[in-house]
């Protein structure tokens, strides 16, 4: 048993030494692993920063390019709009002058039409007055004929005047025929 105990002590010492060696190896490996993890973290941070810078630069360049293109399109649209506004102003000025010309022509046509209507109305009024005068004379003749009887005497025409009619002083063969006045 002494041998067994001596062998066990030797084995225990050897196992202790191997455990210490394994613990030292593990500590060294842990230190290497920590150094590697720190290196990976540094590389990851550097990569992240580089990626962030590259992404920022790419986004900035893309936005700047898009902004420049958008500004160029806006400038072109603004120029086209300016041309359209100038054309619209020229068209409006032309329409204004045409409207004034048409308004003046319409006013002239109205004046000429009014003069023509007034002239035609006065001519028609003159004709109507002449007709009224002739109608008045005819009415007086018709009233005078009511006081005269026209007939045939032995085949010849003869006129019978009513008694008591006033005679014309210059020639007593003629009798004044006074038409009775119409009662209003």
Backbone as JSON Lines, residues from 0, in Angstrom:
{"i":0,"aa":"X","n":[0.75,-1.11,0.0],"ca":[0.0,0.0,0.0],"c":[0.84,1.25,0.0]}
{"i":1,"aa":"X","n":[1.87,1.18,0.51],"ca":[2.75,2.31,0.42],"c":[3.03,2.64,-1.02]}
{"i":2,"aa":"X","n":[3.2,1.66,-1.79],"ca":[3.43,1.91,-3.21],"c":[2.21,2.53,-3.83]}
{"i":3,"aa":"X","n":[1.12,2.05,-3.37],"ca":[-0.12,2.58,-3.94],"c":[-0.27,4.03,-3.55]}
{"i":4,"aa":"X","n":[0.0,4.36,-2.32],"ca":[-0.13,5.71,-1.84],"c":[0.9,6.56,-2.55]}
{"i":5,"aa":"X","n":[2.16,6.02,-2.7],"ca":[3.2,6.78,-3.37],"c":[2.81,7.0,-4.81]}
{"i":6,"aa":"X","n":[2.26,6.0,-5.46],"ca":[1.82,6.12,-6.85],"c":[0.66,7.09,-6.92]}
{"i":7,"aa":"X","n":[-0.22,7.03,-5.96],"ca":[-1.38,7.92,-5.96],"c":[-0.89,9.32,-5.72]}
{"i":8,"aa":"X","n":[0.1,9.54,-4.86],"ca":[0.62,10.86,-4.6],"c":[1.31,11.38,-5.83]}
{"i":9,"aa":"X","n":[2.04,10.54,-6.5],"ca":[2.7,10.9,-7.73],"c":[1.66,11.25,-8.78]}
{"i":10,"aa":"X","n":[0.67,10.47,-8.86],"ca":[-0.39,10.7,-9.83],"c":[-1.12,11.99,-9.48]}
{"i":11,"aa":"X","n":[-1.34,12.26,-8.21],"ca":[-2.01,13.47,-7.77],"c":[-1.13,14.67,-8.1]}
{"i":12,"aa":"X","n":[0.2,14.53,-7.87],"ca":[1.1,15.62,-8.17],"c":[1.12,15.87,-9.67]}
{"i":13,"aa":"X","n":[1.16,14.75,-10.42],"ca":[1.18,14.87,-11.87],"c":[-0.13,15.49,-12.36]}
{"i":14,"aa":"X","n":[-1.25,15.08,-11.83],"ca":[-2.55,15.61,-12.21],"c":[-2.65,17.07,-11.79]}
{"i":15,"aa":"X","n":[-2.12,17.43,-10.63],"ca":[-2.13,18.8,-10.18],"c":[-1.32,19.64,-11.13]}
{"i":16,"aa":"X","n":[-0.13,19.13,-11.51],"ca":[0.72,19.85,-12.44],"c":[0.02,20.0,-13.78]}
{"i":17,"aa":"X","n":[-0.61,18.98,-14.25],"ca":[-1.33,19.05,-15.53],"c":[-2.52,19.99,-15.41]}
{"i":18,"aa":"X","n":[-3.19,19.99,-14.28],"ca":[-4.32,20.9,-14.07],"c":[-3.81,22.32,-14.05]}
{"i":19,"aa":"X","n":[-2.67,22.55,-13.35],"ca":[-2.11,23.88,-13.32],"c":[-1.68,24.31,-14.71]}
{"i":20,"aa":"X","n":[-1.05,23.34,-15.44],"ca":[-0.63,23.62,-16.81],"c":[-1.85,23.9,-17.66]}
{"i":21,"aa":"X","n":[-2.92,23.13,-17.52],"ca":[-4.15,23.32,-18.3],"c":[-4.78,24.64,-17.93]}
{"i":22,"aa":"X","n":[-4.76,25.02,-16.62],"ca":[-5.32,26.29,-16.19],"c":[-4.51,27.42,-16.78]}
{"i":23,"aa":"X","n":[-3.17,27.28,-16.79],"ca":[-2.31,28.31,-17.38],"c":[-2.57,28.4,-18.88]}
{"i":24,"aa":"X","n":[-2.73,27.27,-19.52],"ca":[-3.04,27.25,-20.97],"c":[-4.4,27.91,-21.23]}
{"i":25,"aa":"X","n":[-5.32,27.62,-20.38],"ca":[-6.65,28.22,-20.53],"c":[-6.6,29.72,-20.32]}
{"i":26,"aa":"X","n":[-5.79,30.14,-19.27],"ca":[-5.63,31.58,-19.04],"c":[-4.97,32.22,-20.25]}
{"i":27,"aa":"X","n":[-3.95,31.58,-20.78],"ca":[-3.26,32.12,-21.96],"c":[-4.23,32.15,-23.14]}
{"i":28,"aa":"X","n":[-4.98,31.08,-23.3],"ca":[-5.95,31.02,-24.41],"c":[-7.04,32.06,-24.21]}
{"i":29,"aa":"X","n":[-7.46,32.25,-22.96],"ca":[-8.49,33.27,-22.68],"c":[-7.92,34.65,-22.97]}
{"i":30,"aa":"X","n":[-6.65,34.88,-22.6],"ca":[-6.03,36.17,-22.89],"c":[-5.91,36.37,-24.39]}
{"i":31,"aa":"X","n":[-5.48,35.32,-25.11],"ca":[-5.39,35.41,-26.58],"c":[-6.78,35.63,-27.15]}
{"i":32,"aa":"X","n":[-7.75,34.92,-26.62],"ca":[-9.14,35.06,-27.09],"c":[-9.67,36.46,-26.81]}
{"i":33,"aa":"X","n":[-9.31,37.02,-25.61],"ca":[-9.72,38.38,-25.28],"c":[-9.06,39.37,-26.22]}
{"i":34,"aa":"X","n":[-7.75,39.14,-26.49],"ca":[-7.04,40.02,-27.43],"c":[-7.66,39.92,-28.82]}
{"i":35,"aa":"X","n":[-7.99,38.71,-29.22],"ca":[-8.62,38.5,-30.54],"c":[-10.0,39.16,-30.58]}
{"i":36,"aa":"X","n":[-10.76,39.03,-29.5],"ca":[-12.1,39.64,-29.44],"c":[-11.97,41.16,-29.49]}
{"i":37,"aa":"X","n":[-10.95,41.7,-28.76],"ca":[-10.72,43.14,-28.8],"c":[-10.33,43.56,-30.21]}
{"i":38,"aa":"X","n":[-9.49,42.76,-30.86],"ca":[-9.09,43.06,-32.26],"c":[-10.29,43.0,-33.19]}
{"i":39,"aa":"X","n":[-11.11,41.98,-32.99],"ca":[-12.33,41.87,-33.82],"c":[-13.23,43.06,-33.55]}
{"i":40,"aa":"X","n":[-13.35,43.48,-32.29],"ca":[-14.19,44.63,-31.96],"c":[-13.63,45.88,-32.61]}
{"i":41,"aa":"X","n":[-12.24,46.02,-32.54],"ca":[-11.64,47.19,-33.18],"c":[-11.87,47.15,-34.68]}
{"i":42,"aa":"X","n":[-11.65,46.0,-35.27],"ca":[-11.86,45.86,-36.73],"c":[-13.32,46.07,-37.09]}
{"i":43,"aa":"X","n":[-14.22,45.57,-36.25],"ca":[-15.67,45.73,-36.5],"c":[-16.05,47.2,-36.4]}
{"i":44,"aa":"X","n":[-15.53,47.88,-35.39],"ca":[-15.82,49.31,-35.22],"c":[-15.24,50.09,-36.39]}
{"i":45,"aa":"X","n":[-14.01,49.75,-36.77],"ca":[-13.39,50.44,-37.9],"c":[-14.18,50.16,-39.18]}
{"i":46,"aa":"X","n":[-14.57,48.91,-39.36],"ca":[-15.38,48.55,-40.55],"c":[-16.73,49.26,-40.53]}
{"i":47,"aa":"X","n":[-17.32,49.29,-39.34],"ca":[-18.61,49.98,-39.21],"c":[-18.46,51.46,-39.54]}
{"i":48,"aa":"X","n":[-17.39,52.08,-38.99],"ca":[-17.16,53.49,-39.27],"c":[-16.89,53.71,-40.76]}
{"i":49,"aa":"X","n":[-16.09,52.83,-41.35],"ca":[-15.8,52.96,-42.79],"c":[-17.08,52.76,-43.61]}
{"i":50,"aa":"X","n":[-17.88,51.77,-43.21],"ca":[-19.15,51.52,-43.91],"c":[-20.09,52.72,-43.75]}
{"i":51,"aa":"X","n":[-20.15,53.3,-42.55],"ca":[-20.99,54.46,-42.29],"c":[-20.53,55.65,-43.13]}
{"i":52,"aa":"X","n":[-19.19,55.84,-43.18],"ca":[-18.67,56.93,-44.01],"c":[-18.98,56.69,-45.48]}
{"i":53,"aa":"X","n":[-18.78,55.46,-45.94],"ca":[-19.04,55.15,-47.34],"c":[-20.53,55.3,-47.66]}
{"i":54,"aa":"X","n":[-21.38,54.85,-46.75],"ca":[-22.83,54.97,-46.95],"c":[-23.24,56.44,-46.96]}
{"i":55,"aa":"X","n":[-22.71,57.21,-46.01],"ca":[-23.02,58.64,-45.96],"c":[-22.57,59.33,-47.23]}
{"i":56,"aa":"X","n":[-21.38,59.01,-47.68],"ca":[-20.86,59.61,-48.92],"c":[-21.72,59.21,-50.11]}
{"i":57,"aa":"X","n":[-22.09,57.93,-50.18],"ca":[-22.92,57.47,-51.3],"c":[-24.29,58.14,-51.28]}
{"i":58,"aa":"X","n":[-24.91,58.22,-50.09],"ca":[-26.22,58.87,-49.98],"c":[-26.11,60.34,-50.34]}
{"i":59,"aa":"X","n":[-25.04,60.98,-49.84],"ca":[-24.84,62.4,-50.14],"c":[-24.66,62.62,-51.64]}
{"i":60,"aa":"X","n":[-23.84,61.79,-52.27],"ca":[-23.62,61.91,-53.71],"c":[-24.91,61.63,-54.49]}
{"i":61,"aa":"X","n":[-25.65,60.61,-54.06],"ca":[-26.91,60.29,-54.74],"c":[-27.89,61.45,-54.59]}
{"i":62,"aa":"X","n":[-28.02,61.96,-53.37],"ca":[-28.95,63.08,-53.15],"c":[-28.49,64.32,-53.9]}
{"i":63,"aa":"X","n":[-27.2,64.58,-53.9],"ca":[-26.68,65.74,-54.61],"c":[-26.94,65.59,-56.1]}
{"i":64,"aa":"X","n":[-26.69,64.4,-56.61],"ca":[-26.96,64.14,-58.04],"c":[-28.44,64.29,-58.36]}
{"i":65,"aa":"X","n":[-29.28,63.73,-57.51],"ca":[-30.73,63.84,-57.72],"c":[-31.18,65.28,-57.57]}
{"i":66,"aa":"X","n":[-30.6,65.97,-56.59],"ca":[-30.95,67.37,-56.37],"c":[-30.55,68.21,-57.57]}
{"i":67,"aa":"X","n":[-29.33,67.95,-58.1],"ca":[-28.9,68.68,-59.29],"c":[-29.82,68.39,-60.47]}
{"i":68,"aa":"X","n":[-30.18,67.13,-60.66],"ca":[-31.09,66.77,-61.76],"c":[-32.46,67.4,-61.54]}
{"i":69,"aa":"X","n":[-32.93,67.36,-60.29],"ca":[-34.24,67.97,-59.98],"c":[-34.19,69.47,-60.22]}
{"i":70,"aa":"X","n":[-33.11,70.11,-59.81],"ca":[-32.97,71.56,-60.03],"c":[-32.92,71.87,-61.52]}
{"i":71,"aa":"X","n":[-32.22,71.03,-62.3],"ca":[-32.16,71.25,-63.75],"c":[-33.55,71.12,-64.35]}
{"i":72,"aa":"X","n":[-34.31,70.11,-63.93],"ca":[-35.69,69.94,-64.42],"c":[-36.56,71.13,-64.0]}
{"i":73,"aa":"X","n":[-36.38,71.59,-62.76],"ca":[-37.17,72.73,-62.27],"c":[-36.81,73.99,-63.06]}
{"i":74,"aa":"X","n":[-35.52,74.18,-63.34],"ca":[-35.11,75.35,-64.13],"c":[-35.71,75.29,-65.53]}
{"i":75,"aa":"X","n":[-35.67,74.11,-66.14],"ca":[-36.24,73.96,-67.49],"c":[-37.75,74.22,-67.46]}
{"i":76,"aa":"X","n":[-38.42,73.68,-66.45],"ca":[-39.87,73.91,-66.33],"c":[-40.16,75.38,-66.09]}
{"i":77,"aa":"X","n":[-39.32,76.03,-65.28],"ca":[-39.5,77.46,-65.01],"c":[-39.32,78.28,-66.29]}
{"i":78,"aa":"X","n":[-38.33,77.93,-67.09],"ca":[-38.14,78.63,-68.37],"c":[-39.32,78.42,-69.3]}
{"i":79,"aa":"X","n":[-39.82,77.18,-69.39],"ca":[-40.99,76.91,-70.24],"c":[-42.19,77.7,-69.74]}
{"i":80,"aa":"X","n":[-42.36,77.75,-68.42],"ca":[-43.47,78.51,-67.84],"c":[-43.32,79.99,-68.15]}
{"i":81,"aa":"X","n":[-42.11,80.51,-68.09],"ca":[-41.86,81.9,-68.44],"c":[-42.22,82.19,-69.89]}
{"i":82,"aa":"X","n":[-41.83,81.26,-70.78],"ca":[-42.18,81.43,-72.2],"c":[-43.69,81.39,-72.39]}
{"i":83,"aa":"X","n":[-44.35,80.47,-71.69],"ca":[-45.8,80.37,-71.81],"c":[-46.48,81.64,-71.29]}
{"i":84,"aa":"X","n":[-45.99,82.19,-70.18],"ca":[-46.57,83.41,-69.63],"c":[-46.37,84.58,-70.59]}
{"i":85,"aa":"X","n":[-45.19,84.68,-71.21],"ca":[-44.95,85.75,-72.19],"c":[-45.89,85.59,-73.38]}
{"i":86,"aa":"X","n":[-46.05,84.35,-73.84],"ca":[-46.97,84.1,-74.96],"c":[-48.41,84.45,-74.57]}
{"i":87,"aa":"X","n":[-48.78,84.11,-73.34],"ca":[-50.13,84.42,-72.86],"c":[-50.33,85.93,-72.79]}
{"i":88,"aa":"X","n":[-49.32,86.67,-72.34],"ca":[-49.44,88.12,-72.28],"c":[-49.57,88.72,-73.67]}
{"i":89,"aa":"X","n":[-48.79,88.2,-74.64],"ca":[-48.92,88.7,-76.02],"c":[-50.29,88.38,-76.58]}
{"i":90,"aa":"X","n":[-50.77,87.19,-76.31],"ca":[-52.1,86.8,-76.79],"c":[-53.17,87.68,-76.15]}
{"i":91,"aa":"X","n":[-53.04,87.95,-74.84],"ca":[-54.01,88.8,-74.14],"c":[-54.0,90.21,-74.73]}
{"i":92,"aa":"X","n":[-52.81,90.74,-75.02],"ca":[-52.72,92.08,-75.61],"c":[-53.4,92.1,-76.98]}
{"i":93,"aa":"X","n":[-53.18,91.04,-77.77],"ca":[-53.83,90.95,-79.08],"c":[-55.34,90.86,-78.94]}
{"i":94,"aa":"X","n":[-55.79,90.09,-77.96],"ca":[-57.24,89.96,-77.75],"c":[-57.84,91.28,-77.28]}
{"i":95,"aa":"X","n":[-57.1,92.01,-76.44],"ca":[-57.59,93.32,-75.98],"c":[-57.75,94.27,-77.15]}
{"i":96,"aa":"X","n":[-56.76,94.31,-78.05],"ca":[-56.87,95.22,-79.19],"c":[-58.01,94.78,-80.11]}
{"i":97,"aa":"X","n":[-58.18,93.49,-80.3],"ca":[-59.29,93.01,-81.14],"c":[-60.63,93.33,-80.5]}
{"i":98,"aa":"X","n":[-60.69,93.19,-79.17],"ca":[-61.95,93.5,-78.48],"c":[-62.28,94.98,-78.62]}
{"i":99,"aa":"X","n":[-61.26,95.85,-78.5],"ca":[-61.51,97.29,-78.68],"c":[-61.97,97.56,-80.11]}
{"i":100,"aa":"X","n":[-61.32,96.91,-81.08],"ca":[-61.7,97.1,-82.48],"c":[-63.12,96.61,-82.72]}
{"i":101,"aa":"X","n":[-63.44,95.44,-82.2],"ca":[-64.8,94.91,-82.37],"c":[-65.82,95.78,-81.63]}
{"i":102,"aa":"X","n":[-65.46,96.28,-80.45],"ca":[-66.37,97.15,-79.7],"c":[-66.62,98.44,-80.46]}
{"i":103,"aa":"X","n":[-65.57,99.02,-81.04],"ca":[-65.74,100.23,-81.84],"c":[-66.59,99.97,-83.07]}
{"i":104,"aa":"X","n":[-66.36,98.84,-83.73],"ca":[-67.16,98.48,-84.9],"c":[-68.61,98.26,-84.53]}
{"i":105,"aa":"X","n":[-68.84,97.6,-83.4],"ca":[-70.22,97.36,-82.96],"c":[-70.91,98.67,-82.63]}
{"i":106,"aa":"X","n":[-70.19,99.6,-81.97],"ca":[-70.76,100.9,-81.65],"c":[-71.08,101.67,-82.91]}
{"i":107,"aa":"X","n":[-70.17,101.63,-83.89],"ca":[-70.42,102.3,-85.17],"c":[-71.62,101.69,-85.87]}
{"i":108,"aa":"X","n":[-71.72,100.36,-85.85],"ca":[-72.87,99.7,-86.47],"c":[-74.17,100.09,-85.76]}
{"i":109,"aa":"X","n":[-74.14,100.19,-84.44],"ca":[-75.33,100.61,-83.7],"c":[-75.73,102.03,-84.06]}
{"i":110,"aa":"X","n":[-74.75,102.93,-84.17],"ca":[-75.05,104.32,-84.51],"c":[-75.64,104.39,-85.92]}
{"i":111,"aa":"X","n":[-75.0,103.69,-86.87],"ca":[-75.51,103.7,-88.26],"c":[-76.91,103.1,-88.29]}
{"i":112,"aa":"X","n":[-77.12,102.01,-87.56],"ca":[-78.45,101.38,-87.51],"c":[-79.49,102.32,-86.91]}
{"i":113,"aa":"X","n":[-79.1,103.03,-85.83],"ca":[-80.05,103.95,-85.19],"c":[-80.4,105.09,-86.14]}
{"i":114,"aa":"X","n":[-79.39,105.62,-86.85],"ca":[-79.65,106.7,-87.81],"c":[-80.57,106.19,-88.92]}
{"i":115,"aa":"X","n":[-80.31,104.97,-89.41],"ca":[-81.16,104.41,-90.46],"c":[-82.59,104.22,-89.96]}
{"i":116,"aa":"X","n":[-82.74,103.73,-88.74],"ca":[-84.09,103.52,-88.18],"c":[-84.8,104.85,-88.01]}
{"i":117,"aa":"X","n":[-84.08,105.86,-87.5],"ca":[-84.7,107.18,-87.32],"c":[-85.1,107.75,-88.67]}
{"i":118,"aa":"X","n":[-84.22,107.63,-89.68],"ca":[-84.54,108.13,-91.02],"c":[-85.74,107.41,-91.61]}
{"i":119,"aa":"X","n":[-85.78,106.11,-91.51],"ca":[-86.9,105.33,-92.05],"c":[-88.18,105.68,-91.3]}
{"i":120,"aa":"X","n":[-88.07,105.85,-89.97],"ca":[-89.27,106.2,-89.19],"c":[-89.8,107.56,-89.59]}
{"i":121,"aa":"X","n":[-88.91,108.53,-89.81],"ca":[-89.4,109.86,-90.21],"c":[-90.01,109.82,-91.6]}
{"i":122,"aa":"X","n":[-89.44,109.03,-92.5],"ca":[-90.02,108.9,-93.85],"c":[-91.4,108.27,-93.78]}
{"i":123,"aa":"X","n":[-91.54,107.21,-92.99],"ca":[-92.84,106.55,-92.84],"c":[-93.83,107.5,-92.17]}
{"i":124,"aa":"X","n":[-93.37,108.29,-91.18],"ca":[-94.26,109.26,-90.52],"c":[-94.72,110.32,-91.51]}
{"i":125,"aa":"X","n":[-93.82,110.78,-92.38],"ca":[-94.19,111.76,-93.41],"c":[-95.24,111.18,-94.35]}
{"i":126,"aa":"X","n":[-95.02,109.94,-94.78],"ca":[-96.01,109.3,-95.66],"c":[-97.35,109.16,-94.96]}
{"i":127,"aa":"X","n":[-97.33,108.78,-93.69],"ca":[-98.58,108.61,-92.95],"c":[-99.31,109.95,-92.76]}
{"i":128,"aa":"X","n":[-98.55,111.04,-92.54],"ca":[-99.19,112.36,-92.43],"c":[-99.84,112.75,-93.74]}
{"i":129,"aa":"X","n":[-99.17,112.51,-94.87],"ca":[-99.76,112.82,-96.18],"c":[-101.02,112.0,-96.4]}
{"i":130,"aa":"X","n":[-100.99,110.73,-96.04],"ca":[-102.19,109.88,-96.18],"c":[-103.32,110.4,-95.29]}
{"i":131,"aa":"X","n":[-102.96,110.83,-94.07],"ca":[-103.98,111.35,-93.15],"c":[-104.61,112.62,-93.72]}
{"i":132,"aa":"X","n":[-103.79,113.49,-94.35],"ca":[-104.34,114.7,-94.96],"c":[-105.29,114.35,-96.09]}
{"i":133,"aa":"X","n":[-104.89,113.42,-96.95],"ca":[-105.78,113.02,-98.05],"c":[-107.05,112.39,-97.51]}
{"i":134,"aa":"X","n":[-106.93,111.61,-96.44],"ca":[-108.11,110.99,-95.85],"c":[-109.01,112.05,-95.25]}
{"i":135,"aa":"X","n":[-108.43,113.1,-94.67],"ca":[-109.23,114.17,-94.09],"c":[-110.01,114.92,-95.18]}
{"i":136,"aa":"X","n":[-109.34,115.21,-96.31],"ca":[-110.02,115.88,-97.43],"c":[-111.13,115.0,-97.96]}
{"i":137,"aa":"X","n":[-110.88,113.73,-98.1],"ca":[-111.91,112.8,-98.6],"c":[-113.09,112.77,-97.63]}
{"i":138,"aa":"X","n":[-112.79,112.79,-96.32],"ca":[-113.87,112.77,-95.34],"c":[-114.72,114.03,-95.46]}
{"i":139,"aa":"X","n":[-114.05,115.19,-95.67],"ca":[-114.81,116.43,-95.84],"c":[-115.67,116.37,-97.1]}
{"i":140,"aa":"X","n":[-115.11,115.83,-98.18],"ca":[-115.9,115.69,-99.43],"c":[-117.07,114.78,-99.2]}
{"i":141,"aa":"X","n":[-116.85,113.68,-98.5],"ca":[-117.95,112.74,-98.24],"c":[-119.04,113.39,-97.39]}
{"i":142,"aa":"X","n":[-118.64,114.21,-96.4],"ca":[-119.63,114.9,-95.57],"c":[-120.41,115.92,-96.4]}
{"i":143,"aa":"X","n":[-119.68,116.6,-97.33],"ca":[-120.37,117.58,-98.19],"c":[-121.34,116.89,-99.14]}
{"i":144,"aa":"X","n":[-120.97,115.71,-99.6],"ca":[-121.84,114.98,-100.52],"c":[-123.12,114.53,-99.83]}
{"i":145,"aa":"X","n":[-123.11,114.46,-98.51],"ca":[-124.32,114.09,-97.8],"c":[-125.37,115.21,-97.88]}
{"i":146,"aa":"X","n":[-124.93,116.44,-98.12],"ca":[-125.86,117.55,-98.22],"c":[-126.29,117.82,-99.68]}
{"i":147,"aa":"X","n":[-125.78,117.03,-100.61],"ca":[-126.08,117.22,-102.04],"c":[-126.74,115.95,-102.54]}
{"i":148,"aa":"X","n":[-127.73,116.14,-103.39],"ca":[-128.34,114.99,-104.03],"c":[-127.95,115.03,-105.49]}
{"i":149,"aa":"X","n":[-127.36,114.0,-105.97],"ca":[-126.97,113.91,-107.38],"c":[-127.91,112.91,-108.02]}
{"i":150,"aa":"X","n":[-128.44,113.32,-109.12],"ca":[-129.39,112.47,-109.81],"c":[-129.31,112.76,-111.3]}
{"i":151,"aa":"X","n":[-130.22,112.19,-112.09],"ca":[-130.27,112.44,-113.53],"c":[-131.56,113.18,-113.83]}
{"i":152,"aa":"X","n":[-131.45,114.29,-114.57],"ca":[-132.61,115.08,-114.97],"c":[-132.7,115.01,-116.49]}
{"i":153,"aa":"X","n":[-133.69,114.3,-117.02],"ca":[-133.9,114.1,-118.44],"c":[-132.62,113.57,-119.09]}
{"i":154,"aa":"X","n":[-131.97,112.66,-118.45],"ca":[-130.82,112.0,-119.02],"c":[-129.51,112.72,-118.78]}
{"i":155,"aa":"X","n":[-129.63,113.88,-118.12],"ca":[-128.4,114.62,-117.84],"c":[-128.21,114.68,-116.34]}
{"i":156,"aa":"X","n":[-126.96,114.7,-115.88],"ca":[-126.75,114.76,-114.44],"c":[-127.15,116.11,-113.88]}
{"i":157,"aa":"X","n":[-127.73,116.09,-112.72],"ca":[-128.09,117.33,-112.06],"c":[-127.91,117.16,-110.57]}
{"i":158,"aa":"X","n":[-127.74,118.31,-109.88],"ca":[-127.46,118.31,-108.45],"c":[-128.52,119.13,-107.78]}
{"i":159,"aa":"X","n":[-129.07,118.65,-106.71],"ca":[-130.04,119.4,-105.92],"c":[-129.37,119.74,-104.61]}
{"i":160,"aa":"X","n":[-129.31,121.04,-104.31],"ca":[-128.72,121.49,-103.06],"c":[-129.82,121.73,-102.06]}
{"i":161,"aa":"X","n":[-129.52,121.58,-100.84],"ca":[-130.52,121.84,-99.81],"c":[-130.76,123.34,-99.73]}
{"i":162,"aa":"X","n":[-131.97,123.68,-99.39],"ca":[-132.32,125.09,-99.24],"c":[-131.66,125.66,-98.02]}
{"i":163,"aa":"X","n":[-131.36,126.96,-98.08],"ca":[-130.83,127.67,-96.93],"c":[-129.34,127.54,-96.78]}
{"i":164,"aa":"X","n":[-128.66,126.96,-97.77],"ca":[-127.21,126.85,-97.63],"c":[-126.59,128.2,-97.97]}
{"i":165,"aa":"X","n":[-125.57,128.53,-97.33],"ca":[-124.87,129.78,-97.58],"c":[-124.23,129.74,-98.95]}
{"i":166,"aa":"X","n":[-124.32,130.86,-99.69],"ca":[-123.77,130.94,-101.04],"c":[-122.45,131.69,-100.99]}
{"i":167,"aa":"X","n":[-121.64,131.41,-102.0],"ca":[-120.36,132.08,-102.12],"c":[-120.63,133.46,-102.65]}
{"i":168,"aa":"X","n":[-120.15,134.5,-102.01],"ca":[-120.51,135.85,-102.43],"c":[-119.98,136.21,-103.83]}
{"i":169,"aa":"X","n":[-118.88,135.68,-104.25],"ca":[-118.33,136.04,-105.56],"c":[-119.1,135.38,-106.7]}
{"i":170,"aa":"X","n":[-119.66,134.23,-106.44],"ca":[-120.42,133.53,-107.49],"c":[-121.55,132.81,-106.79]}
{"i":171,"aa":"X","n":[-122.77,133.23,-106.99],"ca":[-123.91,132.67,-106.28],"c":[-124.29,131.3,-106.79]}
{"i":172,"aa":"X","n":[-123.62,130.83,-107.84],"ca":[-123.88,129.47,-108.31],"c":[-123.29,128.43,-107.37]}
{"i":173,"aa":"X","n":[-122.38,128.87,-106.58],"ca":[-121.72,127.93,-105.66],"c":[-122.23,128.15,-104.26]}
{"i":174,"aa":"X","n":[-122.4,127.03,-103.59],"ca":[-122.95,127.07,-102.24],"c":[-121.87,126.49,-101.31]}
{"i":175,"aa":"X","n":[-121.68,127.16,-100.16],"ca":[-120.76,126.6,-99.16],"c":[-121.44,125.43,-98.48]}
{"i":176,"aa":"X","n":[-120.73,124.36,-98.39],"ca":[-121.27,123.18,-97.7],"c":[-120.5,123.07,-96.38]}
{"i":177,"aa":"X","n":[-121.21,123.34,-95.32],"ca":[-120.58,123.23,-94.01],"c":[-120.93,121.85,-93.44]}
{"i":178,"aa":"X","n":[-119.93,121.14,-93.15],"ca":[-120.15,119.82,-92.55],"c":[-120.55,120.04,-91.1]}
{"i":179,"aa":"X","n":[-121.54,119.31,-90.6],"ca":[-121.9,119.46,-89.2],"c":[-120.72,119.03,-88.33]}
{"i":180,"aa":"X","n":[-120.49,119.75,-87.27],"ca":[-119.38,119.46,-86.37],"c":[-119.72,118.21,-85.56]}
{"i":181,"aa":"X","n":[-118.76,117.32,-85.5],"ca":[-118.97,116.09,-84.71],"c":[-118.93,116.43,-83.24]}
{"i":182,"aa":"X","n":[-119.8,115.83,-82.53],"ca":[-119.88,116.06,-81.08],"c":[-118.8,115.21,-80.41]}
{"i":183,"aa":"X","n":[-118.06,115.86,-79.54],"ca":[-117.0,115.08,-78.87],"c":[-117.54,114.13,-77.86]}
